[in-house]
Structure formats: structure tokens, C-alpha cells
Amino acid sequence: MKITTAAVLINAAMWLGVSAAVITAIVSTGSTAALWFFIIPLFGTVSIKQTEKSKNDKEG
């Protein structure tokens, strides 16, 4: 599995889990105060930074 695929799966699982929890909280309490929990995935999102080698970079 490529690292980018893993990052996408991790992010999707995190957002889906938080979304399910927030929807459940809104339905059970009737209050939209649970929407603040969407801040959690914003801080924990996995990102991959890809860099390209330039011609000036020395290899090996």
C-alpha cells in the first residue's frame, strides 16, 4: 500500500468516525453544540508532503 493511500484511508476513517459521533450527538440531544467536535479532525489530519528532486541535488 502506498503512503498516500494510507493517508487517505486514515483521514477518511477519522472524518467518518467524528461525523457519526456528531450526528448521533445532535440527534440524541437536539442541540447543534456538538458541531464543535469537527475541529478535532482538522488538527489531526494526516498530510503527505511530496518533494521533487531538482537537477542541482546530488544523488547518492
Steps between C-alpha positions, in 0.01 A plus 500: 500500500637840408542761770257735325231232500559438869470872575171520311362198686607640838343838426178346368466275806559792733247729328237224475538406865472860620207561264313198633562609859388858432185388319416264786556778754282745307219247461507393864537846656326715243775760536746603232771568760666171403608653170808633681640146496572538129804699611667177618565357148630836384789473746562130443484480121788301353675671213769380265753745366653394171813667373665471166872480457645784303788463258733667752437238769769236529387140491655232720 
